[in-house]
Structure formats: C-alpha cells, structure tokens
Amino acid sequence: MFRRPRPTHDVRVTAVAPLTSTLVRLTLNGPTLADLGIEHPTQWVKLAIPEGHSRAYTIRHHRPGQGEVDIDIVLHGNGPVSRWAATARPGDAARLAGPRGRFQPLDSAAHLLLAADESALPAALTILDRLHPSVRVSAYFEIADAADALPLSTRADLTTSWLPRPTGHPKGHLLSAALLDARLPSSASAWLAGEASSVTAIRRHLLTDLGYPREHVQAKGYWKQGESDHKG
C-alpha cells in the first residue's frame, strides 16, 4: 500500500467536525497511536482508505494518552480520499502510515514569514503552536472565503493577513501575488507551502529579489494545479 514501509496504525473515525467551508477535521483513534512518535511541527502520515487509495496529511494534534490524532482535510477536487473524508462518519475504518517529514527548527528566527493556502494551513498552524514568544511572525494565508479565517492561538508575536480568494480565481495564485506585492522583512526565515507554482514564485522572490539566505527558506509544493497526484 505504501512505497516505503513505515509503522502502520489501524484507526477508526471517532468524530467529524467541519472547520471552514473547505476544511474538515477527522478525529481518529487506534490502539497503537500512543506510540506514533510526533517529534516536530509539520510531521505527516499517509492516510489510506479501505478502497486502497492514500494521501499525505499533517497531524494537526496528537493525544497519546487517548490514542487519538486530528487530521484536517481540505475538501477540494475529486480525489478519492477527499471524497471519502467528505462523507466519513464515526466508526469508519482507515489506516495511517508514518509519521514522516523533516523540519528545520525555526525558533532561532527573530522574524518568521509563513505563507500557506488551505492545503498547507494545518501544517502552518502546527508551527505556530510551538513558537517561542520572542519570535515575530508575519503570516499570509489564502482561504476560499472571508468566513474561513480561523481563530489562531500562539505565544508568538503574530500578524496575520487572511487572503479570501475571489470567485473564479485560480487556487494558490492569490498567495503568490500577495507576497510578491507585500513589504516583507529584509531579514527573516520563511516557511512556504501550498500550490507548487505559487510556492516556487514566492521562493524565487525571497532568494533572488530580497536576498534571503537559501538555508533560511523552507518551501514545499503540496499540490499542483492540473495534477491529481502531485509529488512535491
């Protein structure tokens, strides 16, 4: 089922909670989830559904004592896992493999730039959860509608720009347009994730136009316009 074997965990859905117009939270419980081993922000698992399809998702919360995790899933497109999540109910079975993912610590940054669309928003929020109060954060989040802005809890000094997407506007492009037009800090670390071409444009802007050190910019294309199974 998975290309490279990782610890697997048989789970069942215990709760389904819509968060926004495009984001739903599934709470999953399983006998081995206490040993999942989440060590840093943005770690992810492969979520496999009974039909055999799988997709990578960030672990939003892990509660080892209860053997539970929360996974926030964007309901967009026509992918089989997204369709399954849209109709998931308590008791439904699934399987997780992982965790996976590498992460360069950001706590040493005096100023941090975060940029994400809905697909990467759960991962971005795991970063905010763990930042030190001394870190100043400028966050840019593209969302489907103004009502989709989420309450944010972090110890960091946070300034957030929510970017509601106009009807008919290509997903992901608003984020790159906003970042290319924004007055960004001249010296900062950056974490960028979302639609691949938009992330590439923002990364190029930070490295080439603003002179950010390459080692200070973490960028990941979570999906790509026109591709149903992008491998970032």
C-alpha positions as CSV (number, residue, x, y, z in Angstrom):
1,M,0.0,0.0,0.0
2,F,2.9,2.3,0.8
3,R,6.1,2.7,-1.3
4,R,8.4,2.7,1.6
5,P,7.2,0.8,4.7
6,R,6.6,2.8,7.8
7,P,4.8,1.8,11.1
8,T,1.2,1.4,10.3
9,H,-1.8,2.1,12.5
10,D,-5.3,0.8,12.1
11,V,-7.7,3.5,13.1
12,R,-11.4,4.4,13.2
13,V,-13.1,7.8,12.9
14,T,-14.4,8.9,16.2
15,A,-15.5,12.5,15.3
16,V,-16.1,14.7,12.3
17,A,-16.0,18.4,12.7
18,P,-16.3,21.0,9.8
19,L,-13.8,23.8,10.4
20,T,-14.5,26.0,7.4
21,S,-16.2,25.8,4.0
22,T,-13.4,23.7,2.7
23,L,-11.7,22.1,5.7
24,V,-13.0,19.2,7.8
25,R,-11.3,17.7,10.9
26,L,-11.4,14.0,11.4
27,T,-10.5,12.6,14.8
28,L,-9.0,9.1,14.5
29,N,-8.5,6.6,17.3
30,G,-6.4,3.5,17.3
31,P,-4.7,1.1,19.7
32,T,-1.1,2.0,18.6
33,L,-1.5,5.8,18.2
34,A,0.0,6.4,21.6
35,D,3.4,5.3,20.0
36,L,3.0,7.5,16.9
37,G,6.1,9.5,17.8
38,I,5.4,13.1,16.7
39,E,8.6,15.0,17.3
40,H,8.3,18.3,15.5
41,P,5.8,20.5,13.6
42,T,4.5,19.7,10.1
43,Q,5.0,15.9,10.5
44,W,2.6,13.9,8.4
45,V,1.2,10.5,7.8
46,K,-0.2,8.6,4.8
47,L,-3.9,8.2,5.3
48,A,-5.2,5.1,3.5
49,I,-8.9,4.4,3.0
50,P,-10.5,0.9,2.6
51,E,-10.6,1.3,-1.2
52,G,-6.8,1.3,-1.2
53,H,-6.2,5.0,-2.1
54,S,-3.9,7.0,0.2
55,R,-2.7,10.6,0.6
56,A,-0.4,12.6,2.8
57,Y,-1.8,14.7,5.6
58,T,-0.3,16.7,8.5
59,I,-1.0,15.5,12.0
60,R,-2.7,18.6,13.5
61,H,-3.0,17.3,17.1
62,H,-1.7,14.1,18.8
63,R,-3.1,13.0,22.1
64,P,-1.0,9.9,23.0
65,G,-2.8,9.3,26.3
66,Q,-6.1,8.9,24.4
67,G,-4.7,7.2,21.4
68,E,-6.1,9.9,19.1
69,V,-5.0,12.2,16.3
70,D,-6.7,15.1,14.5
71,I,-6.2,15.4,10.8
72,D,-7.6,18.4,8.9
73,I,-8.5,17.6,5.3
74,V,-9.2,20.1,2.5
75,L,-12.4,19.1,0.6
76,H,-11.4,20.1,-2.9
77,G,-11.2,18.5,-6.3
78,N,-12.4,14.9,-7.0
79,G,-9.7,12.8,-5.3
80,P,-10.9,9.5,-3.7
81,V,-9.5,10.4,-0.2
82,S,-11.1,13.8,-0.3
83,R,-14.4,12.2,-1.4
84,W,-14.1,9.7,1.5
85,A,-13.4,12.4,4.0
86,A,-16.4,14.4,2.8
87,T,-18.8,11.5,3.8
88,A,-16.8,10.0,6.7
89,R,-18.7,9.1,9.8
90,P,-17.8,7.8,13.3
91,G,-16.9,4.1,13.1
92,D,-15.4,4.3,9.6
93,A,-12.1,2.4,9.3
94,A,-8.8,3.7,7.8
95,R,-5.1,3.2,8.2
96,L,-2.2,5.5,8.9
97,A,1.5,5.0,8.0
98,G,4.2,7.1,9.4
99,P,5.0,9.6,10.8
100,R,7.3,11.2,8.2
101,G,8.7,14.5,7.4
102,R,11.8,16.6,8.1
103,F,11.8,20.0,9.6
104,Q,14.4,22.7,10.1
105,P,13.8,24.4,13.5
106,L,12.6,28.0,13.3
107,D,12.9,29.0,17.0
108,S,16.2,30.9,16.4
109,A,14.5,33.2,13.9
110,A,13.8,36.7,15.2
111,H,11.3,37.2,12.4
112,L,9.4,34.4,10.6
113,L,7.4,34.6,7.4
114,L,4.7,32.0,7.0
115,A,2.8,31.6,3.7
116,A,0.2,28.8,3.0
117,D,-3.0,28.1,1.2
118,E,-5.7,25.9,2.6
119,S,-3.9,22.7,1.8
120,A,-0.9,23.8,4.0
121,L,-2.8,25.7,6.6
122,P,-2.9,22.7,9.1
123,A,0.9,22.4,8.8
124,A,1.5,26.1,9.3
125,L,-0.7,26.1,12.4
126,T,1.5,23.3,13.9
127,I,4.4,25.7,13.6
128,L,2.6,28.5,15.3
129,D,1.6,26.2,18.1
130,R,5.3,25.7,19.1
131,L,6.9,29.1,18.5
132,H,8.6,31.0,21.3
133,P,7.0,34.3,22.5
134,S,10.1,36.2,21.3
135,V,9.5,35.3,17.6
136,R,7.8,37.9,15.4
137,V,5.6,36.2,12.8
138,S,4.1,37.6,9.5
139,A,1.6,35.1,8.3
140,Y,-0.2,35.1,4.9
141,F,-3.0,32.5,4.5
142,E,-5.0,32.1,1.3
143,I,-8.6,30.8,2.0
144,A,-11.7,30.2,0.0
145,D,-13.9,32.8,1.7
146,A,-13.5,35.5,4.4
147,A,-15.7,33.5,6.8
148,D,-13.0,30.7,6.6
149,A,-10.5,32.7,8.7
150,L,-9.7,30.5,11.8
151,P,-9.1,31.7,15.4
152,L,-5.3,31.4,16.0
153,S,-3.6,30.5,19.2
154,T,0.1,31.1,19.5
155,R,2.6,32.5,22.0
156,A,4.5,34.3,19.2
157,D,4.1,37.9,18.2
158,L,1.7,37.3,15.3
159,T,0.4,39.5,12.5
160,T,-1.9,37.6,10.1
161,S,-3.1,38.5,6.6
162,W,-6.1,36.4,5.6
163,L,-6.4,36.3,1.8
164,P,-10.0,35.4,0.7
165,R,-10.0,34.1,-2.9
166,P,-12.3,35.9,-5.3
167,T,-14.8,33.7,-7.1
168,G,-13.3,32.0,-10.1
169,H,-9.7,33.0,-9.1
170,P,-7.2,30.1,-9.5
171,K,-6.4,28.5,-6.2
172,G,-3.0,29.4,-4.9
173,H,-2.3,32.3,-7.2
174,L,-3.6,34.9,-4.8
175,L,-1.0,33.9,-2.2
176,S,2.0,34.4,-4.5
177,A,0.5,37.7,-5.8
178,A,0.1,39.0,-2.3
179,L,3.7,38.0,-1.2
180,L,5.3,39.5,-4.4
181,D,3.4,42.8,-3.7
182,A,3.9,42.9,0.1
183,R,6.5,44.9,2.0
184,L,8.3,41.9,3.5
185,P,11.1,42.0,6.2
186,S,14.5,42.3,4.7
187,S,15.9,39.7,7.0
188,A,13.8,36.7,8.1
189,S,13.3,33.0,7.9
190,A,10.5,31.7,5.8
191,W,8.3,28.6,5.6
192,L,6.1,28.4,2.5
193,A,3.7,25.7,1.3
194,G,0.8,25.2,-1.0
195,E,0.2,25.1,-4.7
196,A,3.6,24.3,-6.3
197,S,4.0,27.0,-8.9
198,S,2.9,29.7,-6.4
199,V,5.4,28.4,-3.8
200,T,8.1,28.4,-6.4
201,A,7.4,32.0,-7.3
202,I,7.5,33.2,-3.7
203,R,10.7,31.3,-3.0
204,R,12.4,32.8,-6.1
205,H,11.3,36.3,-5.0
206,L,12.7,35.8,-1.5
207,L,16.0,34.4,-2.7
208,T,16.6,36.5,-5.8
209,D,14.9,39.8,-5.2
210,L,15.2,40.1,-1.4
211,G,18.4,38.2,-0.9
212,Y,17.2,35.7,1.8
213,P,19.8,33.1,2.5
214,R,18.9,29.8,0.9
215,E,19.1,27.9,4.2
216,H,16.6,30.3,5.8
217,V,13.8,29.4,3.3
218,Q,11.8,26.2,3.6
219,A,9.4,25.6,0.7
220,K,7.1,22.8,-0.2
221,G,4.6,22.3,-3.1
222,Y,1.8,20.3,-1.5
223,W,-0.2,20.1,-4.8
224,K,-0.1,21.5,-8.3
225,Q,-2.8,23.0,-10.5
226,G,-3.8,20.5,-13.2
227,E,-2.2,17.4,-11.5
228,S,-4.4,15.0,-9.5
229,D,-1.5,13.3,-7.6
230,H,1.4,15.8,-7.4
231,K,4.6,14.5,-5.7
232,G,6.2,17.6,-4.1
